[in-house]
C-alpha cells in the first residue's frame, strides 16, 4: 500500500493506493469507510476483467443488503425498555456519511446543558 498526502487549492488530502491484488481485496472496505471520495482505476484495455472490476467496485460502495432498519436496532439493543433516558436511533451510512448530520443535530437539540 502506498500512502500519499498532497494539497489541492489549499485543502490537504490523503490518498491510499491499496492495490488490486486478489488477496487484499477483502480489506478494501476498511480503507473506503469514512472517505469522502474514491478513485477506482481500471485497465481500459483489459476487456476480459471489466466485469470483475464492476463486481469489485459494487462490493465496495454498496450498503449491506441485510442491514437492520432503525426499529429493529432499537428492539435488538433493548432500547424500548429504557425509559429513564432520552435516546434516538438515527439511520446513517458509514460509507457516505448520510444521516450523520441529522444525528448530531438531534443530539444538539436534545442536549440538557
Biopython code that builds the backbone (N, CA, C, O; Angstrom):
import numpy as np
from Bio.PDB.StructureBuilder import StructureBuilder

atoms = [
    (1, "UNK", "N", (0.848, -1.170, 0.000)),
    (1, "UNK", "CA", (0.000, 0.000, 0.000)),
    (1, "UNK", "C", (0.897, 1.238, 0.000)),
    (1, "UNK", "O", (1.900, 1.293, 0.711)),
    (2, "UNK", "N", (0.522, 2.217, -0.801)),
    (2, "UNK", "CA", (1.256, 3.469, -0.878)),
    (2, "UNK", "C", (0.399, 4.570, -0.256)),
    (2, "UNK", "O", (-0.769, 4.717, -0.618)),
    (3, "UNK", "N", (0.961, 5.346, 0.674)),
    (3, "UNK", "CA", (0.262, 6.446, 1.321)),
    (3, "UNK", "C", (0.842, 7.762, 0.836)),
    (3, "UNK", "O", (2.059, 7.935, 0.783)),
    (4, "UNK", "N", (-0.047, 8.694, 0.478)),
    (4, "UNK", "CA", (0.385, 9.980, -0.062)),
    (4, "UNK", "C", (-0.463, 11.083, 0.555)),
    (4, "UNK", "O", (-1.682, 10.946, 0.660)),
    (5, "UNK", "N", (0.173, 12.172, 0.962)),
    (5, "UNK", "CA", (-0.536, 13.368, 1.400)),
    (5, "UNK", "C", (-0.195, 14.473, 0.407)),
    (5, "UNK", "O", (0.972, 14.676, 0.071)),
    (6, "UNK", "N", (-1.220, 15.188, -0.063)),
    (6, "UNK", "CA", (-0.994, 16.253, -1.033)),
    (6, "UNK", "C", (-2.022, 17.363, -0.808)),
    (6, "UNK", "O", (-3.033, 17.154, -0.137)),
    (7, "UNK", "N", (-1.757, 18.540, -1.372)),
    (7, "UNK", "CA", (-2.635, 19.693, -1.195)),
    (7, "UNK", "C", (-3.131, 20.170, -2.551)),
    (7, "UNK", "O", (-2.358, 20.333, -3.495)),
    (8, "UNK", "N", (-4.449, 20.393, -2.625)),
    (8, "UNK", "CA", (-5.052, 20.979, -3.818)),
    (8, "UNK", "C", (-5.889, 22.162, -3.378)),
    (8, "UNK", "O", (-6.742, 22.023, -2.502)),
    (9, "UNK", "N", (-5.663, 23.315, -3.965)),
    (9, "UNK", "CA", (-6.380, 24.534, -3.642)),
    (9, "UNK", "C", (-6.454, 24.748, -2.123)),
    (9, "UNK", "O", (-7.522, 25.017, -1.572)),
    (10, "UNK", "N", (-5.328, 24.626, -1.479)),
    (10, "UNK", "CA", (-5.178, 24.852, -0.040)),
    (10, "UNK", "C", (-5.926, 23.843, 0.829)),
    (10, "UNK", "O", (-6.107, 24.081, 2.023)),
    (11, "UNK", "N", (-6.357, 22.738, 0.261)),
    (11, "UNK", "CA", (-7.055, 21.702, 1.024)),
    (11, "UNK", "C", (-6.147, 20.473, 1.096)),
    (11, "UNK", "O", (-5.804, 19.891, 0.067)),
    (12, "UNK", "N", (-5.761, 20.081, 2.312)),
    (12, "UNK", "CA", (-4.922, 18.883, 2.420)),
    (12, "UNK", "C", (-5.724, 17.614, 2.094)),
    (12, "UNK", "O", (-6.890, 17.495, 2.467)),
    (13, "UNK", "N", (-5.106, 16.703, 1.418)),
    (13, "UNK", "CA", (-5.745, 15.447, 1.033)),
    (13, "UNK", "C", (-4.839, 14.294, 1.428)),
    (13, "UNK", "O", (-3.618, 14.437, 1.499)),
    (14, "UNK", "N", (-5.445, 13.171, 1.677)),
    (14, "UNK", "CA", (-4.714, 11.957, 1.992)),
    (14, "UNK", "C", (-5.186, 10.895, 1.029)),
    (14, "UNK", "O", (-6.387, 10.741, 0.806)),
    (15, "UNK", "N", (-4.256, 10.162, 0.457)),
    (15, "UNK", "CA", (-4.611, 9.137, -0.512)),
    (15, "UNK", "C", (-3.895, 7.848, -0.154)),
    (15, "UNK", "O", (-2.721, 7.852, 0.217)),
    (16, "UNK", "N", (-4.620, 6.745, -0.271)),
    (16, "UNK", "CA", (-4.031, 5.426, -0.061)),
    (16, "UNK", "C", (-4.256, 4.598, -1.313)),
    (16, "UNK", "O", (-5.395, 4.391, -1.732)),
    (17, "UNK", "N", (-3.179, 4.129, -1.904)),
    (17, "UNK", "CA", (-3.267, 3.213, -3.039)),
    (17, "UNK", "C", (-3.210, 1.818, -2.451)),
    (17, "UNK", "O", (-2.149, 1.351, -2.036)),
    (18, "UNK", "N", (-4.370, 1.147, -2.417)),
    (18, "UNK", "CA", (-4.441, -0.167, -1.774)),
    (18, "UNK", "C", (-4.195, -1.308, -2.745)),
    (18, "UNK", "O", (-4.198, -2.470, -2.339)),
    (19, "UNK", "N", (-3.983, -1.004, -4.008)),
    (19, "UNK", "CA", (-3.657, -2.041, -4.982)),
    (19, "UNK", "C", (-4.843, -2.919, -5.326)),
    (19, "UNK", "O", (-5.930, -2.761, -4.771)),
    (20, "UNK", "N", (-4.625, -3.843, -6.243)),
    (20, "UNK", "CA", (-5.725, -4.657, -6.717)),
    (20, "UNK", "C", (-5.519, -6.151, -6.600)),
    (20, "UNK", "O", (-6.256, -6.927, -7.209)),
    (21, "UNK", "N", (-4.540, -6.562, -5.838)),
    (21, "UNK", "CA", (-4.272, -7.990, -5.714)),
    (21, "UNK", "C", (-5.454, -8.707, -5.065)),
    (21, "UNK", "O", (-6.068, -8.195, -4.129)),
    (22, "UNK", "N", (-5.758, -9.883, -5.568)),
    (22, "UNK", "CA", (-6.900, -10.658, -5.071)),
    (22, "UNK", "C", (-6.889, -10.834, -3.563)),
    (22, "UNK", "O", (-7.928, -10.702, -2.916)),
    (23, "UNK", "N", (-5.732, -11.128, -2.999)),
    (23, "UNK", "CA", (-5.675, -11.455, -1.574)),
    (23, "UNK", "C", (-5.947, -10.268, -0.650)),
    (23, "UNK", "O", (-6.299, -10.465, 0.513)),
    (24, "UNK", "N", (-5.791, -9.043, -1.148)),
    (24, "UNK", "CA", (-6.055, -7.888, -0.279)),
    (24, "UNK", "C", (-7.410, -7.227, -0.556)),
    (24, "UNK", "O", (-7.785, -6.291, 0.151)),
    (25, "UNK", "N", (-8.138, -7.683, -1.549)),
    (25, "UNK", "CA", (-9.426, -7.075, -1.872)),
    (25, "UNK", "C", (-10.418, -7.092, -0.720)),
    (25, "UNK", "O", (-11.159, -6.122, -0.565)),
    (26, "UNK", "N", (-10.474, -8.132, 0.094)),
    (26, "UNK", "CA", (-11.406, -8.093, 1.229)),
    (26, "UNK", "C", (-11.112, -6.950, 2.214)),
    (26, "UNK", "O", (-11.983, -6.574, 2.998)),
    (27, "UNK", "N", (-9.912, -6.406, 2.178)),
    (27, "UNK", "CA", (-9.539, -5.320, 3.076)),
    (27, "UNK", "C", (-9.959, -3.949, 2.554)),
    (27, "UNK", "O", (-9.977, -2.978, 3.311)),
    (28, "UNK", "N", (-10.295, -3.864, 1.276)),
    (28, "UNK", "CA", (-10.636, -2.572, 0.678)),
    (28, "UNK", "C", (-11.710, -1.839, 1.452)),
    (28, "UNK", "O", (-11.611, -0.627, 1.640)),
    (29, "UNK", "N", (-12.740, -2.548, 1.909)),
    (29, "UNK", "CA", (-13.862, -1.887, 2.577)),
    (29, "UNK", "C", (-13.419, -1.137, 3.821)),
    (29, "UNK", "O", (-14.048, -0.149, 4.202)),
    (30, "UNK", "N", (-12.339, -1.592, 4.466)),
    (30, "UNK", "CA", (-11.839, -0.907, 5.661)),
    (30, "UNK", "C", (-11.209, 0.440, 5.302)),
    (30, "UNK", "O", (-11.289, 1.393, 6.077)),
    (31, "UNK", "N", (-10.598, 0.514, 4.152)),
    (31, "UNK", "CA", (-9.991, 1.767, 3.723)),
    (31, "UNK", "C", (-11.029, 2.737, 3.180)),
    (31, "UNK", "O", (-10.854, 3.951, 3.288)),
    (32, "UNK", "N", (-12.093, 2.226, 2.605)),
    (32, "UNK", "CA", (-13.119, 3.073, 1.994)),
    (32, "UNK", "C", (-14.030, 3.712, 3.037)),
    (32, "UNK", "O", (-14.498, 4.833, 2.838)),
    (33, "UNK", "N", (-14.289, 3.019, 4.143)),
    (33, "UNK", "CA", (-15.192, 3.539, 5.183)),
    (33, "UNK", "C", (-14.694, 4.893, 5.672)),
    (33, "UNK", "O", (-13.526, 5.044, 6.030)),
    (34, "UNK", "N", (-15.584, 5.866, 5.684)),
    (34, "UNK", "CA", (-15.260, 7.194, 6.181)),
    (34, "UNK", "C", (-14.559, 8.102, 5.190)),
    (34, "UNK", "O", (-14.179, 9.218, 5.543)),
    (35, "UNK", "N", (-14.381, 7.653, 3.971)),
    (35, "UNK", "CA", (-13.730, 8.509, 2.981)),
    (35, "UNK", "C", (-14.732, 9.468, 2.363)),
    (35, "UNK", "O", (-15.943, 9.287, 2.484)),
    (36, "UNK", "N", (-14.214, 10.481, 1.704)),
    (36, "UNK", "CA", (-15.062, 11.443, 1.019)),
    (36, "UNK", "C", (-15.033, 11.246, -0.489)),
    (36, "UNK", "O", (-15.711, 11.961, -1.227)),
    (37, "UNK", "N", (-14.266, 10.300, -0.935)),
    (37, "UNK", "CA", (-14.192, 10.052, -2.368)),
    (37, "UNK", "C", (-13.451, 8.769, -2.651)),
    (37, "UNK", "O", (-12.756, 8.221, -1.795)),
    (38, "UNK", "N", (-13.613, 8.312, -3.853)),
    (38, "UNK", "CA", (-12.965, 7.077, -4.285)),
    (38, "UNK", "C", (-12.512, 7.242, -5.724)),
    (38, "UNK", "O", (-13.291, 7.649, -6.586)),
    (39, "UNK", "N", (-11.269, 6.930, -5.976)),
    (39, "UNK", "CA", (-10.764, 6.858, -7.343)),
    (39, "UNK", "C", (-10.530, 5.382, -7.612)),
    (39, "UNK", "O", (-9.643, 4.767, -7.020)),
    (40, "UNK", "N", (-11.313, 4.827, -8.489)),
    (40, "UNK", "CA", (-11.241, 3.405, -8.811)),
    (40, "UNK", "C", (-10.645, 3.287, -10.201)),
    (40, "UNK", "O", (-11.287, 3.644, -11.188)),
    (41, "UNK", "N", (-9.431, 2.791, -10.282)),
    (41, "UNK", "CA", (-8.699, 2.743, -11.546)),
    (41, "UNK", "C", (-8.861, 1.372, -12.186)),
    (41, "UNK", "O", (-8.688, 0.344, -11.531)),
    (42, "UNK", "N", (-9.197, 1.368, -13.470)),
    (42, "UNK", "CA", (-9.314, 0.124, -14.221)),
    (42, "UNK", "C", (-8.434, 0.202, -15.459)),
    (42, "UNK", "O", (-8.124, 1.286, -15.954)),
    (43, "UNK", "N", (-8.044, -0.953, -15.942)),
    (43, "UNK", "CA", (-7.270, -1.052, -17.171)),
    (43, "UNK", "C", (-8.266, -1.128, -18.323)),
    (43, "UNK", "O", (-8.863, -2.179, -18.556)),
    (44, "UNK", "N", (-8.446, -0.038, -19.037)),
    (44, "UNK", "CA", (-9.433, 0.020, -20.115)),
    (44, "UNK", "C", (-9.098, -0.887, -21.290)),
    (44, "UNK", "O", (-9.954, -1.135, -22.139)),
    (45, "UNK", "N", (-7.887, -1.378, -21.353)),
    (45, "UNK", "CA", (-7.503, -2.292, -22.426)),
    (45, "UNK", "C", (-7.791, -3.752, -22.055)),
    (45, "UNK", "O", (-7.729, -4.633, -22.913)),
    (46, "UNK", "N", (-8.099, -4.002, -20.805)),
    (46, "UNK", "CA", (-8.346, -5.368, -20.340)),
    (46, "UNK", "C", (-9.849, -5.647, -20.325)),
    (46, "UNK", "O", (-10.487, -5.615, -19.273)),
    (47, "UNK", "N", (-10.388, -5.914, -21.483)),
    (47, "UNK", "CA", (-11.831, -6.155, -21.632)),
    (47, "UNK", "C", (-12.305, -7.372, -20.839)),
    (47, "UNK", "O", (-13.431, -7.390, -20.343)),
    (48, "UNK", "N", (-11.458, -8.376, -20.719)),
    (48, "UNK", "CA", (-11.845, -9.616, -20.047)),
    (48, "UNK", "C", (-12.087, -9.428, -18.554)),
    (48, "UNK", "O", (-12.857, -10.184, -17.961)),
    (49, "UNK", "N", (-11.450, -8.444, -17.938)),
    (49, "UNK", "CA", (-11.591, -8.248, -16.490)),
    (49, "UNK", "C", (-12.534, -7.114, -16.129)),
    (49, "UNK", "O", (-12.659, -6.782, -14.950)),
    (50, "UNK", "N", (-13.201, -6.507, -17.104)),
    (50, "UNK", "CA", (-14.078, -5.379, -16.828)),
    (50, "UNK", "C", (-15.258, -5.792, -15.937)),
    (50, "UNK", "O", (-15.627, -5.047, -15.028)),
    (51, "UNK", "N", (-15.848, -6.952, -16.179)),
    (51, "UNK", "CA", (-16.955, -7.431, -15.348)),
    (51, "UNK", "C", (-16.479, -7.669, -13.917)),
    (51, "UNK", "O", (-17.184, -7.340, -12.963)),
    (52, "UNK", "N", (-15.299, -8.233, -13.771)),
    (52, "UNK", "CA", (-14.717, -8.451, -12.436)),
    (52, "UNK", "C", (-14.512, -7.110, -11.727)),
    (52, "UNK", "O", (-14.785, -6.984, -10.533)),
    (53, "UNK", "N", (-14.032, -6.118, -12.466)),
    (53, "UNK", "CA", (-13.832, -4.782, -11.897)),
    (53, "UNK", "C", (-15.150, -4.183, -11.442)),
    (53, "UNK", "O", (-15.224, -3.576, -10.374)),
    (54, "UNK", "N", (-16.186, -4.351, -12.243)),
    (54, "UNK", "CA", (-17.514, -3.847, -11.882)),
    (54, "UNK", "C", (-18.001, -4.482, -10.586)),
    (54, "UNK", "O", (-18.499, -3.787, -9.700)),
    (55, "UNK", "N", (-17.859, -5.789, -10.474)),
    (55, "UNK", "CA", (-18.300, -6.501, -9.270)),
    (55, "UNK", "C", (-17.532, -6.040, -8.035)),
    (55, "UNK", "O", (-18.118, -5.855, -6.968)),
    (56, "UNK", "N", (-16.232, -5.857, -8.179)),
    (56, "UNK", "CA", (-15.412, -5.408, -7.050)),
    (56, "UNK", "C", (-15.795, -3.991, -6.623)),
    (56, "UNK", "O", (-15.868, -3.706, -5.428)),
    (57, "UNK", "N", (-16.040, -3.107, -7.583)),
    (57, "UNK", "CA", (-16.459, -1.747, -7.255)),
    (57, "UNK", "C", (-17.774, -1.760, -6.483)),
    (57, "UNK", "O", (-17.918, -1.056, -5.484)),
    (58, "UNK", "N", (-18.720, -2.551, -6.940)),
    (58, "UNK", "CA", (-20.021, -2.602, -6.275)),
    (58, "UNK", "C", (-19.935, -3.214, -4.880)),
    (58, "UNK", "O", (-20.724, -2.865, -4.002)),
    (59, "UNK", "N", (-18.995, -4.113, -4.670)),
    (59, "UNK", "CA", (-18.786, -4.652, -3.322)),
    (59, "UNK", "C", (-18.349, -3.553, -2.361)),
    (59, "UNK", "O", (-18.725, -3.550, -1.189)),
    (60, "UNK", "N", (-17.552, -2.625, -2.871)),
    (60, "UNK", "CA", (-17.029, -1.550, -2.031)),
    (60, "UNK", "C", (-18.117, -0.538, -1.684)),
    (60, "UNK", "O", (-18.240, -0.134, -0.528)),
    (61, "UNK", "N", (-18.906, -0.126, -2.673)),
    (61, "UNK", "CA", (-19.798, 1.019, -2.472)),
    (61, "UNK", "C", (-21.192, 0.677, -1.980)),
    (61, "UNK", "O", (-21.906, 1.564, -1.513)),
    (62, "UNK", "N", (-21.601, -0.576, -2.068)),
    (62, "UNK", "CA", (-22.968, -0.880, -1.665)),
    (62, "UNK", "C", (-23.091, -1.017, -0.160)),
    (62, "UNK", "O", (-22.169, -1.469, 0.520)),
    (63, "UNK", "N", (-24.241, -0.621, 0.342)),
    (63, "UNK", "CA", (-24.541, -0.812, 1.752)),
    (63, "UNK", "C", (-24.854, -2.291, 1.946)),
    (63, "UNK", "O", (-25.161, -2.997, 0.985)),
    (64, "UNK", "N", (-24.778, -2.741, 3.140)),
    (64, "UNK", "CA", (-25.037, -4.151, 3.409)),
    (64, "UNK", "C", (-26.497, -4.481, 3.120)),
    (64, "UNK", "O", (-27.395, -3.810, 3.630)),
    (65, "UNK", "N", (-26.741, -5.501, 2.311)),
    (65, "UNK", "CA", (-28.113, -5.819, 1.909)),
    (65, "UNK", "C", (-28.998, -6.293, 3.064)),
    (65, "UNK", "O", (-30.219, -6.155, 2.993)),
    (66, "UNK", "N", (-28.415, -6.840, 4.108)),
    (66, "UNK", "CA", (-29.209, -7.333, 5.233)),
    (66, "UNK", "C", (-29.167, -6.406, 6.435)),
    (66, "UNK", "O", (-29.417, -6.833, 7.563)),
    (67, "UNK", "N", (-28.852, -5.139, 6.197)),
    (67, "UNK", "CA", (-28.773, -4.179, 7.300)),
    (67, "UNK", "C", (-30.138, -4.012, 7.957)),
    (67, "UNK", "O", (-31.170, -4.013, 7.286)),
    (68, "UNK", "N", (-30.123, -3.869, 9.283)),
    (68, "UNK", "CA", (-31.369, -3.714, 10.038)),
    (68, "UNK", "C", (-31.921, -2.307, 9.892)),
    (68, "UNK", "O", (-31.172, -1.346, 9.715)),
    (69, "UNK", "N", (-33.230, -2.197, 9.968)),
    (69, "UNK", "CA", (-33.917, -0.905, 9.997)),
    (69, "UNK", "C", (-33.842, -0.362, 11.423)),
    (69, "UNK", "O", (-33.609, -1.126, 12.359)),
    (70, "UNK", "N", (-34.040, 0.963, 11.603)),
    (70, "UNK", "CA", (-33.923, 1.542, 12.942)),
    (70, "UNK", "C", (-34.784, 0.861, 14.007)),
    (70, "UNK", "O", (-34.323, 0.666, 15.132)),
    (71, "UNK", "N", (-36.020, 0.498, 13.675)),
    (71, "UNK", "CA", (-36.878, -0.132, 14.684)),
    (71, "UNK", "C", (-36.331, -1.484, 15.127)),
    (71, "UNK", "O", (-36.508, -1.877, 16.281)),
    (72, "UNK", "N", (-35.660, -2.205, 14.211)),
    (72, "UNK", "CA", (-35.078, -3.491, 14.580)),
    (72, "UNK", "C", (-33.839, -3.292, 15.456)),
    (72, "UNK", "O", (-33.605, -4.067, 16.383)),
    (73, "UNK", "N", (-33.052, -2.264, 15.169)),
    (73, "UNK", "CA", (-31.896, -1.944, 16.006)),
    (73, "UNK", "C", (-32.365, -1.613, 17.416)),
    (73, "UNK", "O", (-31.781, -2.076, 18.395)),
    (74, "UNK", "N", (-33.439, -0.799, 17.519)),
    (74, "UNK", "CA", (-33.999, -0.445, 18.829)),
    (74, "UNK", "C", (-34.407, -1.696, 19.601)),
    (74, "UNK", "O", (-34.132, -1.822, 20.794)),
    (75, "UNK", "N", (-35.052, -2.596, 18.919)),
    (75, "UNK", "CA", (-35.522, -3.830, 19.553)),
    (75, "UNK", "C", (-34.346, -4.705, 19.984)),
    (75, "UNK", "O", (-34.304, -5.169, 21.123)),
    (76, "UNK", "N", (-33.394, -4.934, 19.083)),
    (76, "UNK", "CA", (-32.269, -5.821, 19.372)),
    (76, "UNK", "C", (-31.381, -5.291, 20.495)),
    (76, "UNK", "O", (-30.797, -6.069, 21.249)),
    (77, "UNK", "N", (-31.281, -3.965, 20.605)),
    (77, "UNK", "CA", (-30.470, -3.361, 21.656)),
    (77, "UNK", "C", (-31.255, -3.158, 22.952)),
    (77, "UNK", "O", (-30.694, -2.731, 23.961)),
    (78, "UNK", "N", (-32.542, -3.462, 22.920)),
    (78, "UNK", "CA", (-33.362, -3.306, 24.117)),
    (78, "UNK", "C", (-33.629, -1.856, 24.476)),
    (78, "UNK", "O", (-33.912, -1.545, 25.633)),
    (79, "UNK", "N", (-33.544, -0.976, 23.509)),
    (79, "UNK", "CA", (-33.725, 0.457, 23.784)),
    (79, "UNK", "C", (-35.154, 0.800, 24.195)),
    (79, "UNK", "O", (-35.370, 1.730, 24.972)),
    (80, "UNK", "N", (-36.109, 0.071, 23.689)),
    (80, "UNK", "CA", (-37.508, 0.389, 24.004)),
    (80, "UNK", "C", (-37.825, 0.163, 25.482)),
    (80, "UNK", "O", (-38.850, 0.640, 25.970)),
    (81, "UNK", "N", (-36.963, -0.557, 26.199)),
    (81, "UNK", "CA", (-37.152, -0.779, 27.639)),
    (81, "UNK", "C", (-36.468, 0.295, 28.482)),
    (81, "UNK", "O", (-36.591, 0.299, 29.707)),
    (82, "UNK", "N", (-35.755, 1.197, 27.832)),
    (82, "UNK", "CA", (-35.068, 2.271, 28.566)),
    (82, "UNK", "C", (-35.988, 3.485, 28.620)),
    (82, "UNK", "O", (-36.270, 4.111, 27.598)),
    (83, "UNK", "N", (-36.453, 3.808, 29.828)),
    (83, "UNK", "CA", (-37.406, 4.914, 29.986)),
    (83, "UNK", "C", (-36.835, 6.066, 30.814)),
    (83, "UNK", "O", (-37.452, 7.128, 30.894)),
    (84, "UNK", "N", (-35.669, 5.872, 31.429)),
    (84, "UNK", "CA", (-35.108, 6.931, 32.271)),
    (84, "UNK", "C", (-34.088, 7.794, 31.537)),
    (84, "UNK", "O", (-33.453, 8.655, 32.145)),
    (85, "UNK", "N", (-33.929, 7.574, 30.250)),
    (85, "UNK", "CA", (-33.013, 8.362, 29.413)),
    (85, "UNK", "C", (-33.652, 8.603, 28.053)),
    (85, "UNK", "O", (-34.461, 7.808, 27.573)),
    (86, "UNK", "N", (-33.273, 9.709, 27.452)),
    (86, "UNK", "CA", (-33.736, 10.019, 26.102)),
    (86, "UNK", "C", (-32.753, 9.378, 25.124)),
    (86, "UNK", "O", (-31.541, 9.555, 25.256)),
    (87, "UNK", "N", (-33.256, 8.656, 24.173)),
    (87, "UNK", "CA", (-32.413, 8.015, 23.178)),
    (87, "UNK", "C", (-33.060, 8.131, 21.804)),
    (87, "UNK", "O", (-34.251, 8.418, 21.679)),
    (88, "UNK", "N", (-32.257, 7.903, 20.790)),
    (88, "UNK", "CA", (-32.736, 8.022, 19.413)),
    (88, "UNK", "C", (-31.816, 7.220, 18.506)),
    (88, "UNK", "O", (-30.598, 7.261, 18.679)),
    (89, "UNK", "N", (-32.362, 6.506, 17.558)),
    (89, "UNK", "CA", (-31.571, 5.778, 16.565)),
    (89, "UNK", "C", (-31.698, 6.532, 15.250)),
    (89, "UNK", "O", (-32.786, 6.637, 14.684)),
    (90, "UNK", "N", (-30.581, 7.051, 14.773)),
    (90, "UNK", "CA", (-30.549, 7.797, 13.520)),
    (90, "UNK", "C", (-30.008, 6.905, 12.420)),
    (90, "UNK", "O", (-28.855, 6.482, 12.489)),
    (91, "UNK", "N", (-30.808, 6.609, 11.409)),
    (91, "UNK", "CA", (-30.268, 5.848, 10.272)),
    (91, "UNK", "C", (-29.133, 6.638, 9.629)),
    (91, "UNK", "O", (-29.255, 7.838, 9.383)),
    (92, "UNK", "N", (-28.041, 5.955, 9.363)),
    (92, "UNK", "CA", (-26.898, 6.620, 8.744)),
    (92, "UNK", "C", (-26.098, 5.612, 7.929)),
    (92, "UNK", "O", (-26.296, 4.401, 8.024)),
    (93, "UNK", "N", (-25.205, 6.145, 7.142)),
    (93, "UNK", "CA", (-24.365, 5.301, 6.297)),
    (93, "UNK", "C", (-22.909, 5.676, 6.546)),
    (93, "UNK", "O", (-22.505, 6.815, 6.313)),
    (94, "UNK", "N", (-22.130, 4.716, 7.020)),
    (94, "UNK", "CA", (-20.721, 4.984, 7.327)),
    (94, "UNK", "C", (-19.921, 5.325, 6.077)),
    (94, "UNK", "O", (-18.964, 6.097, 6.147)),
    (95, "UNK", "N", (-20.298, 4.763, 4.944)),
    (95, "UNK", "CA", (-19.500, 4.981, 3.742)),
    (95, "UNK", "C", (-19.758, 6.328, 3.082)),
    (95, "UNK", "O", (-18.871, 6.870, 2.424)),
    (96, "UNK", "N", (-20.968, 6.881, 3.248)),
    (96, "UNK", "CA", (-21.275, 8.164, 2.614)),
    (96, "UNK", "C", (-21.430, 9.296, 3.609)),
    (96, "UNK", "O", (-21.333, 10.466, 3.237)),
    (97, "UNK", "N", (-21.668, 8.967, 4.868)),
    (97, "UNK", "CA", (-21.908, 9.994, 5.876)),
    (97, "UNK", "C", (-23.361, 10.426, 5.940)),
    (97, "UNK", "O", (-23.720, 11.256, 6.774)),
    (98, "UNK", "N", (-24.204, 9.877, 5.072)),
    (98, "UNK", "CA", (-25.623, 10.228, 5.097)),
    (98, "UNK", "C", (-26.196, 9.945, 6.479)),
    (98, "UNK", "O", (-25.963, 8.878, 7.047)),
    (99, "UNK", "N", (-26.944, 10.898, 7.016)),
    (99, "UNK", "CA", (-27.601, 10.722, 8.304)),
    (99, "UNK", "C", (-26.783, 11.180, 9.498)),
    (99, "UNK", "O", (-27.348, 11.400, 10.568)),
    (100, "UNK", "N", (-25.467, 11.333, 9.354)),
    (100, "UNK", "CA", (-24.643, 11.733, 10.493)),
    (100, "UNK", "C", (-24.975, 13.146, 10.956)),
    (100, "UNK", "O", (-25.060, 13.401, 12.158)),
    (101, "UNK", "N", (-25.160, 14.052, 10.027)),
    (101, "UNK", "CA", (-25.504, 15.441, 10.369)),
    (101, "UNK", "C", (-26.819, 15.480, 11.146)),
    (101, "UNK", "O", (-26.929, 16.162, 12.164)),
    (102, "UNK", "N", (-27.809, 14.742, 10.655)),
    (102, "UNK", "CA", (-29.112, 14.720, 11.320)),
    (102, "UNK", "C", (-28.995, 14.150, 12.737)),
    (102, "UNK", "O", (-29.638, 14.643, 13.663)),
    (103, "UNK", "N", (-28.184, 13.126, 12.897)),
    (103, "UNK", "CA", (-27.969, 12.559, 14.224)),
    (103, "UNK", "C", (-27.315, 13.553, 15.172)),
    (103, "UNK", "O", (-27.702, 13.654, 16.336)),
    (104, "UNK", "N", (-26.327, 14.283, 14.678)),
    (104, "UNK", "CA", (-25.676, 15.299, 15.506)),
    (104, "UNK", "C", (-26.620, 16.451, 15.822)),
    (104, "UNK", "O", (-26.579, 17.003, 16.922)),
    (105, "UNK", "N", (-27.461, 16.813, 14.875)),
    (105, "UNK", "CA", (-28.439, 17.872, 15.128)),
    (105, "UNK", "C", (-29.444, 17.434, 16.201)),
    (105, "UNK", "O", (-29.821, 18.233, 17.058)),
    (106, "UNK", "N", (-29.875, 16.171, 16.156)),
    (106, "UNK", "CA", (-30.773, 15.659, 17.193)),
    (106, "UNK", "C", (-30.085, 15.710, 18.553)),
    (106, "UNK", "O", (-30.687, 16.124, 19.544)),
    (107, "UNK", "N", (-28.820, 15.289, 18.598)),
    (107, "UNK", "CA", (-28.068, 15.288, 19.840)),
    (107, "UNK", "C", (-27.939, 16.704, 20.399)),
    (107, "UNK", "O", (-28.106, 16.921, 21.599)),
    (108, "UNK", "N", (-27.644, 17.658, 19.528)),
    (108, "UNK", "CA", (-27.511, 19.050, 19.948)),
    (108, "UNK", "C", (-28.845, 19.582, 20.475)),
    (108, "UNK", "O", (-28.885, 20.247, 21.510)),
    (109, "UNK", "N", (-29.921, 19.294, 19.771)),
    (109, "UNK", "CA", (-31.248, 19.773, 20.175)),
    (109, "UNK", "C", (-31.712, 19.154, 21.485)),
    (109, "UNK", "O", (-32.487, 19.765, 22.220)),
    (110, "UNK", "N", (-31.248, 17.961, 21.780)),
    (110, "UNK", "CA", (-31.716, 17.239, 22.970)),
    (110, "UNK", "C", (-30.693, 17.228, 24.108)),
    (110, "UNK", "O", (-30.873, 16.523, 25.101)),
    (111, "UNK", "N", (-29.625, 18.007, 23.963)),
    (111, "UNK", "CA", (-28.592, 18.094, 24.996)),
    (111, "UNK", "C", (-29.097, 18.974, 26.133)),
    (111, "UNK", "O", (-29.485, 20.124, 25.926)),
    (112, "UNK", "N", (-29.084, 18.412, 27.329)),
    (112, "UNK", "CA", (-29.505, 19.187, 28.512)),
    (112, "UNK", "C", (-28.282, 19.823, 29.133)),
    (112, "UNK", "O", (-27.545, 19.187, 29.887)),
    (113, "UNK", "N", (-28.076, 21.098, 28.803)),
    (113, "UNK", "CA", (-26.889, 21.819, 29.315)),
    (113, "UNK", "C", (-27.051, 22.199, 30.751)),
    (113, "UNK", "O", (-26.153, 22.807, 31.334)),
]
sb = StructureBuilder()
sb.init_structure("model")
sb.init_model(0)
sb.init_chain("A")
sb.init_seg("    ")
for serial, (resi, resn, name, xyz) in enumerate(atoms, 1):
    if name == "N":
        sb.init_residue(resn, " ", resi, " ")
    sb.init_atom(name, np.array(xyz, "f"), 0.0, 1.0, " ", f" {name:<3s}", serial, name[0])
structure = sb.get_structure()
